[in-house]
Amino acid sequence: MRGKPLSCEGIQKRIEYYARKSDLNVSCHRLRHTMATQAFNADADLATIQDLLGHGQITTTQRYCRVANLKVHGLLQAMKVVSKGRSTKRE
């Protein structure tokens, strides 16, 4: 197989193979979603992310943003809990 380009299916099969082998929950879709979420969290323009993902509708791309916002909200809630615990220990 040396010297021949990998097909999309070939890449997907390799990711699935190594995910099973390493007991990780990884897929092409998950990697794609992670890239989009990281780009959004790094303040990438929504239209740019839409273009990178090849989405025809901006609403499809907005779903990624909603997930990213929920994660940030969860992180902020966790930080509030931790900070409350610290303030009560100091008293």
Backbone torsions as a table, in degrees:
resi	resn	phi	psi	omega
1	MET	NA	-1.2	-180.0
2	ARG	-63.1	139.4	176.4
3	GLY	83.9	-4.6	179.4
4	LYS	-104.9	138.4	179.0
5	PRO	-69.6	149.0	176.2
6	LEU	-78.2	141.9	174.0
7	SER	-84.4	167.3	175.9
8	CYS	-58.4	-43.0	179.1
9	GLU	-64.4	-37.1	178.3
10	GLY	-63.4	-41.7	177.4
11	ILE	-64.6	-44.8	-179.9
12	GLN	-60.9	-44.0	179.9
13	LYS	-62.9	-40.5	179.2
14	ARG	-66.0	-42.0	178.2
15	ILE	-61.6	-45.5	178.8
16	GLU	-61.3	-43.1	-179.5
17	TYR	-60.4	-51.9	-177.6
18	TYR	-70.8	-28.3	175.7
19	ALA	-65.5	-45.4	177.2
20	ARG	-63.7	-44.2	-177.6
21	LYS	-62.0	-37.6	-178.0
22	SER	-96.9	1.1	179.9
23	ASP	57.8	41.2	176.6
24	LEU	-107.1	148.4	177.6
25	ASN	-91.0	79.5	-175.9
26	VAL	-126.2	142.9	174.5
27	SER	-150.8	165.4	176.4
28	CYS	-58.8	-41.4	-179.6
29	HIS	-63.2	-42.7	179.7
30	ARG	-63.4	-41.5	178.1
31	LEU	-64.0	-40.7	178.7
32	ARG	-64.0	-44.0	179.3
33	HIS	-64.3	-42.0	179.5
34	THR	-63.0	-43.5	178.4
35	MET	-60.0	-44.7	-179.0
36	ALA	-65.7	-42.3	179.8
37	THR	-64.9	-43.3	179.0
38	GLN	-64.2	-40.0	177.7
39	ALA	-62.9	-43.1	178.8
40	PHE	-63.3	-44.3	179.6
41	ASN	-66.3	-22.6	177.5
42	ALA	-91.7	16.5	176.3
43	ASP	69.5	28.0	173.8
44	ALA	-68.8	146.3	179.0
45	ASP	-66.0	138.2	-178.4
46	LEU	-58.5	-38.6	179.4
47	ALA	-65.8	-33.9	177.2
48	THR	-66.8	-43.9	178.5
49	ILE	-63.2	-41.5	177.3
50	GLN	-57.4	-44.7	-179.5
51	ASP	-65.5	-43.4	179.3
52	LEU	-61.7	-38.3	-178.3
53	LEU	-83.6	-15.0	-179.9
54	GLY	75.8	24.5	178.7
55	HIS	-74.9	136.3	176.6
56	GLY	-79.6	-28.8	-178.0
57	GLN	-116.3	134.5	178.9
58	ILE	-64.8	-27.5	180.0
59	THR	-64.1	-31.1	176.6
60	THR	-64.6	-43.7	179.9
61	THR	-67.5	-34.2	-179.3
62	GLN	-62.1	-26.2	177.1
63	ARG	-59.5	-39.0	178.0
64	TYR	-62.5	-38.7	-179.9
65	CYS	-67.3	-38.5	179.1
66	ARG	-62.2	-43.2	178.4
67	VAL	-62.8	-44.0	179.2
68	ALA	-62.2	-42.0	179.3
69	ASN	-65.0	-37.5	177.6
70	LEU	-64.6	-39.2	178.2
71	LYS	-64.8	-42.7	178.7
72	VAL	-63.9	-42.1	178.0
73	HIS	-60.1	-44.2	178.4
74	GLY	-62.0	-39.5	178.0
75	LEU	-64.5	-43.5	179.1
76	LEU	-63.1	-39.7	177.9
77	GLN	-63.4	-41.4	178.7
78	ALA	-64.3	-39.3	179.0
79	MET	-65.1	-36.0	177.7
80	LYS	-64.0	-41.5	179.8
81	VAL	-63.7	-44.5	-179.6
82	VAL	-64.3	-43.2	-178.7
83	SER	-67.2	-33.4	175.5
84	LYS	-64.1	-42.4	179.1
85	GLY	-62.3	-38.2	179.6
86	ARG	-69.7	-40.0	-177.9
87	SER	-68.5	-33.4	179.3
88	THR	-75.2	-28.9	178.7
89	LYS	-71.9	-30.1	-177.7
90	ARG	-75.2	-23.0	-174.8
91	GLU	-74.8	NA	NA
